[in-house]
Amino acid sequence: MSYLDQLFTLNGKVALVTAPIAASAMRLRGASQKSGATVVINGRDRGRTEAAARALQSEGLAVSTSIADVTDREAVVHEVGRIEERLGAIDILINNAGVQHRAAFVDFPPDKFDALMRSNVYAPFFVAQATARGMIARTRGSILNICSVQSELGRPSIVPYTASKGAIKMMTKAMAAELGPSRVRVNGLAPGISAPT
């Protein structure tokens, strides 16, 4: 193993990833295959989540599933405890869960606004809070919140989505300031939409 491989190895680490849509799950190959992490993919839909896990397991990767609604705080606390009892401490959290709904600002349906905020703001808060407790106690851990380019930009028809991603950006900054002294690293990733080539 090269020096760089040793420096970045995740052997023995457990990584929890919420809402593993197919593309996101496939990107986890690197974490599991190259660096040795055990990856737990979480989703509400058992069929989709288990299918994503099987696709990765068929390549010989160390992947297991977590079926829980991350918008439900009690369910999150229970599930984090269950994962850590079964696999060991969660070392890495990737807060990937989120939804989008497009509508004119003045006509945006209240139920869609509530659902979007629960998925895009409440859920990352609940999961980070539940996993950070153990990370603080162990004085190590890494949390990656998936923000969006919309945390910096405004676009028509997505006012609540933009607000939710702005909230995640600022939550990430505040979490980093608060958890840093406990050696828990918190970062945000703000992807945009790639133009077709």
Secondary structure, 3 states (H helix, E strand, C coil): CCHHHHHHCCCCCEEEEECCCHHHHHHCHHHHHHCCCEEEEEECCHHHHHHHHHHHHCCCCCEEEEECCCCCHHHHHHHHHHHHHHHCCCCEEEECCCCCCCCCHHHCCHHHHHHHHHHHHHHHHHHHHHHHHHHHHHCCEEEEEECCHHHCCCCCCCHHHHHHHHHHHHHHHHHHHHHHHHCEEEEEECCCCCCCC
